[in-house]
Amino acid sequence: MNHMSKEMNTQEPQEEIYQSILGDDAPPEEETAAAPEESAPAKPKTSKKKLLTIAGVSAASVALVGCLTFAGIGIFNKNKTESIVTSPNVKLDSKMVACYLNDMVNMYKQSYSEEDLLTYYQLDVNKSLKDQKYPYDETQTWFDVMLDSTKSTIEQQLIMYEAAKEAGFELPEKEKQMIEEALADADVAAYGNGVTLDDIRKTLEIQALSSAYYYKRIEELEPSDEQIMEIYESDPKSFQTCGLAGFPVSYTADEEGEEVMSQEDAKKLADELSAVKNVKEFEKMAGEILLEYEGYTQEEVDANIPSIYNDAYTYTENNELAEWAFGEAKVNDTLVLEGSGVYYVYIKTSEPALDETNTVNVRHILFMEQEDNLAAAENALAEWENGEKTEESFAALAEKYTEDGGSANNGGLYEDVYPGQMVTNFNDWCFDESRQPGDTGIVETEYGVHVMYFSATGNPLWMSEIADTLTQQNYNEWYSGIAEKYTITFDEEAMNSIEG
């Protein structure tokens, strides 16, 4: 990649050098429904543990509330319809599938404001999905994309449900109680003629059972510390990071076709940069190149220089730069690599090491849909303080009150949370230097009000990452096995005829 032009620099100069140096061989990632453009606001940050969640199960806790919510606005038809999705023990009709579809839309609405959805996704949740093109693939509509996700959700949820039934897994009492509370508030008449309370109960039981069984299996599939160490010792470099700085010296033509610098001169300049003795000299010379050859101002240089550093460069097998950085290279050693129209110059800034950053385990109770979220949070904290004041009692309150579907099944617990993972206020509370086990508090974020409970310091980050990888591998292997056992069929024509 070439040097930045002055015009590019006035846009986003901080990122260009960093990306060209450390990502020169990597193609841009394909956009998906879950990945907005870079200019879009960040999605809610969640626990790494939740990233293991398959689509169908992650939607289950949302659907537990969502189906009742959407039924209230007339999503169900007036008369019963034929089954359009079947598994060995379950039959879903179009009204139930429509419920799942609307839950998918609801998850977007929970993650973004309607204004941001419209601006960054071109998605108007108040209009028909069938009339809106999907911005990342205009051969599809938003209905097509949402329906595909809905089918995946249903399929994985029903597979999990069938596995739970075959294993003799019973729905925990707390889940049964949640269902009964939801049903007690349900207006059955709003569902249309022919829909009974038993119909609603069956839908909620499917979702709750599949979700509960999923979390049970994840817990059983988590590796031991011995297994984590065995994986690490088998290939230490793959779990370490080192520090690098890098700078590109370009010799390609500019936009007018005129040669910016000859290849010979570029090679000479790259060799001069690689002859420096330390990082400070490297940084100084990189700045001088930007001033002299790119026409940057000193202010622009100061803005760009931080982007030449990567303090957490990771190992990639058979990559020339990685093999050098994690091999015999010492701190302050340099390397020049030639690309297309450019010489990349690197200097090693730190030796490979494990990321020993401490993670934390924290519980929370989220209020986001109350008439007064802050008052609800204060009442919940007061209820805990007037009780046993234990972690177990806090977990029980989280299961009772929290509106965070991702942690409702495990007492509001997020494990191995690392710095910067959660939204700012949540993160700052967790990583306050004075934080001690048993601390509680109330934190307000853009997603609602959280009652916090600090459980403990978790594993070092490197151990957490290996554990997550192993758990994911174990889960994928187990899920592939059970997925082959149960046939889930869809009536495609009926699915596509659902109002959306």
Residue pairs with C-beta under 8 A, 6 or more apart in sequence:
1 16
1 19
1 20
1 24
1 248
1 250
1 339
1 342
2 248
2 250
2 252
2 260
2 341
2 342
3 248
3 249
3 250
3 260
3 290
3 293
3 294
4 13
4 16
4 17
4 294
4 304
5 254
5 255
5 294
6 294
6 295
6 296
8 16
9 16
9 294
9 296
9 300
9 304
13 300
13 303
13 304
13 307
14 303
14 304
14 306
14 307
15 307
16 304
16 307
17 246
17 247
17 248
17 304
17 307
17 308
18 307
18 308
18 309
18 310
20 248
20 342
21 246
21 247
21 248
21 308
21 310
21 344
21 346
22 244
22 246
22 310
22 313
24 339
24 344
25 319
29 35
31 37
31 136
32 136
33 134
33 136
33 145
33 146
33 149
34 43
36 43
36 120
36 121
37 120
39 120
40 116
40 119
40 120
40 121
41 112
41 116
41 120
43 111
43 112
44 111
44 423
44 447
45 421
45 422
45 423
46 406
46 422
47 406
47 407
47 414
47 415
47 416
47 417
47 421
48 416
48 417
48 418
48 421
48 464
48 465
48 468
49 218
49 414
49 415
49 416
49 468
50 58
50 406
50 414
51 468
52 218
52 468
52 471
52 472
52 475
53 214
53 406
54 156
54 160
54 214
54 479
55 149
55 152
55 153
55 156
56 152
56 153
56 154
56 155
56 156
56 157
56 158
56 159
56 160
56 210
57 156
57 157
57 160
57 210
57 211
57 214
58 405
58 406
59 100
59 103
59 104
59 107
59 153
59 157
60 157
60 207
60 208
60 210
60 211
60 214
60 405
61 207
61 211
61 405
61 406
61 408
61 409
62 103
62 106
62 107
62 110
62 405
63 99
63 100
63 103
63 207
64 178
64 179
64 182
64 204
64 207
64 208
64 211
64 405
65 182
65 405
66 99
66 102
66 103
66 106
67 96
67 99
67 100
67 103
67 200
67 203
67 204
67 207
68 182
68 185
68 186
68 200
69 106
70 98
70 99
70 102
70 103
70 106
71 99
71 186
71 190
71 191
71 200
72 187
72 190
74 190
74 192
75 95
75 98
75 99
75 102
76 95
76 98
76 99
76 191
76 192
76 195
77 94
77 95
77 192
78 192
78 193
78 194
79 192
79 193
79 194
80 93
80 194
80 195
81 93
81 94
81 95
82 93
82 494
83 91
83 92
83 93
83 491
84 92
84 93
84 94
84 97
84 490
84 491
84 494
84 495
85 91
85 92
85 96
85 97
85 154
85 158
85 488
85 489
85 490
85 491
85 495
86 92
86 488
86 489
87 158
87 159
87 161
87 162
87 486
87 487
87 488
87 489
88 162
88 486
88 487
89 161
89 162
89 165
90 158
90 161
90 162
90 206
92 154
92 203
94 494
94 497
94 498
95 191
95 192
95 195
96 203
97 150
97 154
97 495
97 498
98 498
98 499
98 500
99 203
100 150
100 153
100 154
101 146
101 147
101 150
101 498
101 500
104 146
104 149
104 150
104 153
105 125
105 129
105 146
108 117
108 121
108 123
108 125
109 117
109 125
112 120
112 121
114 124
114 125
114 126
117 123
117 124
117 125
118 124
121 135
122 132
122 133
122 135
123 132
123 142
124 132
128 143
128 500
129 141
129 142
129 143
129 146
129 500
130 141
130 142
130 143
130 500
131 141
132 141
132 142
132 143
133 140
133 141
133 142
134 140
134 141
134 142
134 144
134 145
143 500
146 500
147 495
147 496
147 498
147 500
151 490
151 495
154 488
155 488
157 206
157 207
157 210
158 206
158 210
158 486
158 488
159 479
159 482
159 483
159 486
159 488
160 210
160 211
160 213
160 214
161 206
161 209
161 210
161 213
162 482
162 485
162 486
163 213
163 482
163 485
163 486
164 209
164 210
164 212
164 213
165 209
166 485
167 213
169 209
169 212
169 213
169 216
171 205
171 208
171 209
171 212
172 212
174 399
175 208
175 209
175 212
175 409
178 208
179 201
179 204
179 205
179 208
182 204
183 197
183 200
183 201
183 204
186 197
186 200
188 195
188 196
188 197
188 200
191 199
191 200
211 409
212 409
215 409
215 410
217 475
217 478
218 471
218 475
221 471
221 474
221 475
221 478
222 467
222 470
222 471
222 474
223 231
223 466
223 467
223 470
223 471
223 474
225 463
227 470
228 463
228 466
228 467
228 470
231 466
231 469
231 470
232 239
232 462
232 466
237 315
237 326
237 352
238 315
238 317
239 354
239 462
239 465
239 466
240 314
240 315
240 326
240 352
240 353
240 354
240 462
241 311
241 312
241 313
241 314
241 352
241 353
241 355
242 313
242 325
242 326
242 348
242 349
242 350
242 351
242 352
242 353
243 309
243 310
243 311
243 312
243 313
243 348
243 349
243 350
244 309
244 310
244 313
244 321
244 325
244 346
244 347
244 348
244 349
245 279
245 282
245 283
245 286
245 308
245 309
245 310
245 346
245 347
245 349
246 308
246 310
246 344
246 345
246 346
246 347
247 273
247 282
247 286
247 289
247 308
247 344
247 345
248 339
248 342
248 343
248 344
248 345
249 261
249 266
249 269
249 270
249 273
249 289
249 342
249 343
249 344
249 345
250 260
250 261
250 266
250 341
250 342
251 259
251 260
251 261
251 262
251 263
251 265
251 266
251 267
251 341
251 342
251 343
252 260
252 340
252 341
252 342
253 259
253 260
254 260
260 293
261 269
261 293
266 342
266 343
267 343
269 289
269 293
269 343
270 336
270 343
270 345
271 336
272 285
273 282
273 285
273 286
273 289
273 334
273 345
274 334
274 335
274 336
274 345
274 347
275 334
276 282
276 285
276 334
276 347
277 332
278 332
279 332
279 347
279 349
282 334
282 347
283 305
283 308
286 305
286 308
287 301
287 305
290 296
290 300
290 301
290 304
291 298
291 301
296 304
309 349
311 349
311 350
312 355
313 322
313 325
314 322
315 322
315 325
315 326
315 352
316 322
320 337
321 335
321 337
321 346
324 335
324 346
325 346
325 348
325 352
326 352
329 335
329 348
330 348
330 351
331 348
331 349
331 350
331 351
332 347
332 348
333 347
333 348
334 345
334 346
334 347
334 348
335 345
335 346
335 347
336 343
336 344
336 345
336 346
337 343
337 344
337 346
338 344
354 460
354 462
355 460
355 461
355 462
356 460
356 461
356 462
357 418
357 419
357 460
357 461
358 457
358 458
358 460
358 461
359 415
359 416
359 417
359 418
359 457
359 458
359 459
359 460
359 461
359 464
360 416
360 417
360 430
360 431
360 435
360 454
360 455
360 456
360 457
360 458
361 413
361 414
361 415
361 416
361 417
361 455
361 456
361 457
361 458
362 413
362 414
362 417
362 430
362 452
362 453
362 454
362 455
363 391
363 394
363 395
363 398
363 407
363 411
363 412
363 413
363 414
363 452
363 453
363 455
364 398
364 402
364 404
364 407
364 412
364 414
364 426
364 443
364 450
364 451
364 452
364 453
365 377
365 380
365 394
365 397
365 398
365 401
365 402
365 404
365 412
365 450
365 451
366 402
366 403
366 404
366 412
366 447
366 448
366 449
366 450
367 373
367 374
367 376
367 377
367 380
367 401
367 403
367 448
367 449
367 450
367 451
368 403
368 447
368 448
368 449
369 403
369 448
370 376
373 448
373 449
374 442
374 444
374 449
376 401
376 449
377 442
377 449
377 450
377 451
378 442
380 397
380 401
380 451
381 440
381 442
381 451
383 397
384 393
384 394
384 397
384 440
384 451
385 440
387 393
391 438
391 453
391 455
394 411
394 412
394 440
394 453
395 410
395 411
395 412
395 413
396 411
397 451
398 407
398 408
398 411
398 412
398 413
399 408
399 409
399 411
399 412
402 408
402 412
403 448
404 412
407 413
407 414
412 453
413 455
414 422
415 458
416 458
416 459
416 461
416 464
416 467
416 468
417 430
417 458
418 461
418 464
419 427
419 431
420 427
421 427
422 430
423 445
423 446
423 447
424 445
425 443
425 444
425 445
426 443
426 445
426 450
426 452
429 435
429 441
429 443
429 452
430 452
430 454
435 454
436 454
437 454
437 455
437 456
438 453
438 454
439 452
439 453
439 454
440 451
440 452
440 453
440 454
441 451
441 452
442 449
442 450
442 451
442 452
443 449
443 450
443 452
444 450
458 464
459 467
